[in-house]
Amino acid sequence: MSEALGDQTDLSDRNDLADAAGVVEHRLLGAAPSLTRAQVAAQAEVPLELATELWRLLGFAQAADDDVAFTEADVEALRLASELQQLGVLSPERQAALVRTWGRSFARLAEWQTELLASVALERDDPAGTFAELSGEVLPRVERLQGYVWRRHLAGAGARLLGVEDHAGGATNRLSVVFADIVGYTSRSKELGEHELVAWLEHFESRTTDLAVEHGARVIKNIGDEVLLVADDPAAAVTIALTLTAWGESEDDDFPRVRAGVAHGEVVSRLGDVFGPTVNVASRLTSVARPGTVVVDEGVYDTLHGSAGGEQDDDSRQDESGDLDFRRIRRLSVKGYPRLRAWAVRGPSSG
């Protein structure tokens, strides 16, 4: 349980919940632990060194040689990993990266889900019984739902990425990258209590995600006070960035003040993340943007204008629809990009 949950209940309740957690573990893994790690590796016909490395990458607690901490489910998992290697799907390098990503993602998800169930259980007269009961009813449904969500995202990712794999094992596309970060996050976080801060950040993440989906974009990750998303269409990316900043500047909206940077160009997608100079430029532009403003790179500017050459040196220019106003930023120099061309962009309601 988290430290916050520990503060909400007494020792007897925590002990009862620990017992209930053991029951849930038995139910989830299909059996009580009965194997050591050496026995698991032997039954799966996988070298012990490889098994130990996989468990480490997944973020599991390291067991001693004589600890009886594993079940037949661990044997099956090692067999499946070995079969993927034999099929040529996973090289050792790709396997390490994939397993590490799984470990990080599922650890965070499992922690949140467990805290959610425990918090509900602690509100009942019989926390331990409620926790076990809820787990039996809720977790199988969550597992099926997670499988459905994964398959839907897999289908969408396949449609976007098939046929564009590069030599490094990533996938290269021309995308628009948006970085947006909260202005004054450090000072604001000091003013809020733990639960208020979490609620504030969740509000930021939720509305940002809803807006991205509305415009056909995809949130790649939230990093505390910052969000990274990508869009196929630079116009959609700019619209998202302008909307976020407009929300933050409105006195009638509780959305935090943000600043944003948008870049358009080649992006390498790998294991759910994005890399490359276009991502770096978007991040650098965000760092120089003033609160409540959006700064875009040459790729965005040229794509929306259909222009190149001398026209990109204009001090001020509207896009082809007349809805966006671009103003050239002079003498912009950021880390790694000493001569970066950039424009501040305003929408029709920015004045």
Buried (B, 14 or more C-beta within 10 A) or exposed (E): BEEEBEEBBEEEBBEBBEEBBEBBEEBEBEEEBEBBBBBBBBBBEBEBEBBBBBBBBBBBEEBEEEEEBBBBEBBBBBBEBBEBBEEEEBEEEBBBBBBBBBBEEEEEEEEEBBBEBBBBBBEEEEBBBBBBBBBEEBBEEEEEEEEEEEEEEEEEBEEBBEEEEEEEEBBBBBBBBBBBBBBEBEEBBEEEEEEEBEEBBEEBEEBBBEBBEEBEBBBBEBEEBBBBBBBBBBBBBBBBBBBBBBBBBEEEEEBBBBBBBBBBBEBBBBEEEBBBBBBBBBBBBBEBBEEBBBBBBBBBBBBBBEBEEEEBEBEEBBBEEEBBBBBBBEEBEBEEBEEBBBBBBBBEEBE
